Amino acid sequence: MKRNDERYGRALVIGGGIAGPVVGMALQRVGIGSAVFEANPVASDGVGSFLTVASNGLDALRAIDAHLPVVAAGLRTERMVLSSGTGKCLGVIEAGIPLTDGTTTTTIERARLYRALHDQARQRGVSLVHGKRLIDVEDSSDGVVARFADGSEEHGGFLVGADGIWSTARRLLDPDAPRPEYTGLIGVGGLARDVDLDPDPGTFEMMFGLRAFFGFIAIERGRILWFANLPVRPEPARDTLESVSPSAWKAQLLEAFAEDASPARQLIERTDDSAFRLAAMHTLEPPRAWHRGRAVLVGDAAHATSPSSGQGASLAIEDAVELARCLRDASDLESAFHAYQRLREARVRRVLRASRRTNSDKAAGPFARKIRDAVMPLVLRRMASPERQLWLLGHHIDFTGPVGGPRALLAAA
Ligand SMILES: Cc1cc2nc3c(=O)[nH]c(=O)nc-3n(C[C@H](O)[C@H](O)[C@H](O)COP(=O)(O)OP(=O)(O)OC[C@H]3O[C@@H](n4cnc5c(N)ncnc54)[C@H](O)[C@@H]3O)c2cc1C
């Protein structure tokens, strides 16, 4: 049997966010060479706010021995405490299901996560090239050509679109693919300093406020990461979002949390404008086919759950690892891509459904809010049992086992 890199040729991985470097590392594990092409001209230090990589995402990283640097750069996150705007505790749930080495869900600043993944990929010899924005793909019987905005092109055996929710690769694969849908929420986040508050380490506190949702976790005494989800309709244009100054957003947030019994206002006030990030929150239904010819999609390019699920990064990592396993075990690209979509689709759709429900809770009106606050403790009590969370947080990819193994057969049943 031919070696995998001879069978498939080099992979052109588009996008050096979260999925991209993991694809590079996972493909290397199964003997396939790759290069990752990222549109940003420089490494994405300082991008975005922070996110949680759930235990299932870390488990997938662990399959390729890549989880420890991520864990080391983040905050161990053991539980989430949810409360209402009046300060009433609605429930406590586990944030993750610990792996056998004790690792569990980790909250990490986005820039640190990128760095932890990029550094590892580079150390393992995966090439990461910045300043390469994909604009076109040409597929032929013996290879694929990626064309970039700087006029250069790259030839490879196949292409992996890991270029995020606004993916160019997806549009080129299928111009009729679903487009991102606005959730009705703007996500704002920041790092508050010199805060007179000493929350439990390892606890993510979250509040369904009267007018907006708020969450925070302590990095150390006095330094706290926070985020808010603010219902805003209709969707503001990107330019409009960017043109509003951090101080104007702060004023809007301070007003949104004015009536809540939470430390939201203190944390917002103690956040420097330069440590203040915001983005409209979107979801993306997966296209009918996640692949065409010699190209395949992973991560947010293929499907995006809203940030409310806390699963986007983890699903992207799972995709990357599962794709490599399918390529290892299949006889050709078409069957590998087909097996990959079959293994991933039902799970991804289930997470999407669950995150849609959370979004509507966050944007609830006065009546729905009353019902939510009455029903939520019961729902959370049920969710608190590890069995209920197992399908999500305990998902395990048997990387060394065959794709057609018992687990895959059960999942497909
Ligand atoms: C406010 C907010 C909070 C979130 N919180 C969480 C959370 O707590 N937990 C969680 O799991 N997820 C969270 N997410 C979702 C998570 O960030 C995404 O699911 C995750 O980043 C997807 O990884 P990815 O690699 O597929 O895409 P991305 O991380 O978006 O990476 C895509 C990369 O492709 C590059 N790119 C784009 N176009 C091109 C092109 N044409 N050519 C070359 N490169 C290109 C981009 O520059 C980018 O670097 C959050 C998202 C937002 C917006």
The ligand as an SDF file (V2000), in Angstrom:
LIG
                    3D

 53 58  0  0  0  0  0  0  0  0999 V2000
  -17.2370   36.3860   20.8230 C   0  0  0  0  0  0  0  0  0  0  0  0
  -16.9390   34.9320   20.5930 C   0  0  0  0  0  0  0  0  0  0  0  0
  -16.7750   34.0980   21.6860 C   0  0  0  0  0  0  0  0  0  0  0  0
  -16.5280   32.7350   21.5000 C   0  0  0  0  0  0  0  0  0  0  0  0
  -16.3940   31.9350   22.5890 N   0  0  0  0  0  0  0  0  0  0  0  0
  -16.1540   30.6110   22.4140 C   0  0  0  0  0  0  0  0  0  0  0  0
  -15.9710   29.7330   23.5430 C   0  0  0  0  0  0  0  0  0  0  0  0
  -16.0170   30.1420   24.7010 O   0  0  0  0  0  0  0  0  0  0  0  0
  -15.6950   28.4250   23.2950 N   0  0  0  0  0  0  0  0  0  0  0  0
  -15.5900   27.9400   22.0390 C   0  0  0  0  0  0  0  0  0  0  0  0
  -15.3120   26.7360   21.8750 O   0  0  0  0  0  0  0  0  0  0  0  0
  -15.7730   28.7200   20.9600 N   0  0  0  0  0  0  0  0  0  0  0  0
  -16.0400   30.0380   21.1110 C   0  0  0  0  0  0  0  0  0  0  0  0
  -16.2120   30.8380   20.0320 N   0  0  0  0  0  0  0  0  0  0  0  0
  -16.1780   30.2180   18.7040 C   0  0  0  0  0  0  0  0  0  0  0  0
  -14.7640   29.9050   18.2650 C   0  0  0  0  0  0  0  0  0  0  0  0
  -13.9800   31.0790   18.2980 O   0  0  0  0  0  0  0  0  0  0  0  0
  -14.7760   29.3240   16.8680 C   0  0  0  0  0  0  0  0  0  0  0  0
  -15.6790   28.2620   16.8000 O   0  0  0  0  0  0  0  0  0  0  0  0
  -13.3820   28.8330   16.4910 C   0  0  0  0  0  0  0  0  0  0  0  0
  -12.4840   29.9370   16.4500 O   0  0  0  0  0  0  0  0  0  0  0  0
  -13.3990   28.1190   15.1560 C   0  0  0  0  0  0  0  0  0  0  0  0
  -12.0780   27.8120   14.7710 O   0  0  0  0  0  0  0  0  0  0  0  0
  -11.6980   27.8260   13.2430 P   0  0  0  0  0  0  0  0  0  0  0  0
  -10.2640   27.5110   13.1700 O   0  0  0  0  0  0  0  0  0  0  0  0
  -12.6660   27.0050   12.4780 O   0  0  0  0  0  0  0  0  0  0  0  0
  -11.9470   29.3330   12.7610 O   0  0  0  0  0  0  0  0  0  0  0  0
  -11.1530   30.6310   13.2210 P   0  0  0  0  0  0  0  0  0  0  0  0
  -10.5940   30.4920   14.5670 O   0  0  0  0  0  0  0  0  0  0  0  0
  -12.0780   31.7670   12.9310 O   0  0  0  0  0  0  0  0  0  0  0  0
   -9.9160   30.6970   12.2080 O   0  0  0  0  0  0  0  0  0  0  0  0
  -10.0860   30.9340   10.8420 C   0  0  0  0  0  0  0  0  0  0  0  0
   -8.7990   31.5460   10.3060 C   0  0  0  0  0  0  0  0  0  0  0  0
   -8.8870   31.6310    8.8840 O   0  0  0  0  0  0  0  0  0  0  0  0
   -8.3470   32.8630    8.4620 C   0  0  0  0  0  0  0  0  0  0  0  0
   -8.9430   33.1750    7.1610 N   0  0  0  0  0  0  0  0  0  0  0  0
  -10.1800   33.6660    6.8910 C   0  0  0  0  0  0  0  0  0  0  0  0
  -10.3560   33.7950    5.5640 N   0  0  0  0  0  0  0  0  0  0  0  0
   -9.2120   33.3740    4.9690 C   0  0  0  0  0  0  0  0  0  0  0  0
   -8.7960   33.2420    3.6210 C   0  0  0  0  0  0  0  0  0  0  0  0
   -9.5930   33.5930    2.5980 N   0  0  0  0  0  0  0  0  0  0  0  0
   -7.5470   32.7840    3.3550 N   0  0  0  0  0  0  0  0  0  0  0  0
   -6.7160   32.4100    4.3790 C   0  0  0  0  0  0  0  0  0  0  0  0
   -7.0660   32.4950    5.6930 N   0  0  0  0  0  0  0  0  0  0  0  0
   -8.2980   32.9660    5.9700 C   0  0  0  0  0  0  0  0  0  0  0  0
   -8.7480   33.8330    9.5740 C   0  0  0  0  0  0  0  0  0  0  0  0
   -7.9180   34.9730    9.5660 O   0  0  0  0  0  0  0  0  0  0  0  0
   -8.5630   32.9670   10.8140 C   0  0  0  0  0  0  0  0  0  0  0  0
   -7.2690   33.0650   11.3590 O   0  0  0  0  0  0  0  0  0  0  0  0
  -16.4340   32.2040   20.1810 C   0  0  0  0  0  0  0  0  0  0  0  0
  -16.5780   33.0450   19.0770 C   0  0  0  0  0  0  0  0  0  0  0  0
  -16.8320   34.3980   19.2740 C   0  0  0  0  0  0  0  0  0  0  0  0
  -17.0020   35.2930   18.0590 C   0  0  0  0  0  0  0  0  0  0  0  0
  1  2  1  0
  2  3  1  0
  2 52  2  0
  3  4  2  0
  4  5  1  0
  4 50  1  0
  5  6  2  0
  6  7  1  0
  6 13  1  0
  7  8  2  0
  7  9  1  0
  9 10  1  0
 10 11  2  0
 10 12  1  0
 12 13  2  0
 13 14  1  0
 14 15  1  0
 14 50  1  0
 15 16  1  0
 16 17  1  0
 16 18  1  0
 18 19  1  0
 18 20  1  0
 20 21  1  0
 20 22  1  0
 22 23  1  0
 23 24  1  0
 24 25  2  0
 24 26  1  0
 24 27  1  0
 27 28  1  0
 28 29  2  0
 28 30  1  0
 28 31  1  0
 31 32  1  0
 32 33  1  0
 33 34  1  0
 33 48  1  0
 34 35  1  0
 35 36  1  0
 35 46  1  0
 36 37  1  0
 36 45  1  0
 37 38  2  0
 38 39  1  0
 39 40  1  0
 39 45  2  0
 40 41  1  0
 40 42  2  0
 42 43  1  0
 43 44  2  0
 44 45  1  0
 46 47  1  0
 46 48  1  0
 48 49  1  0
 50 51  2  0
 51 52  1  0
 52 53  1  0
M  END
$$$$
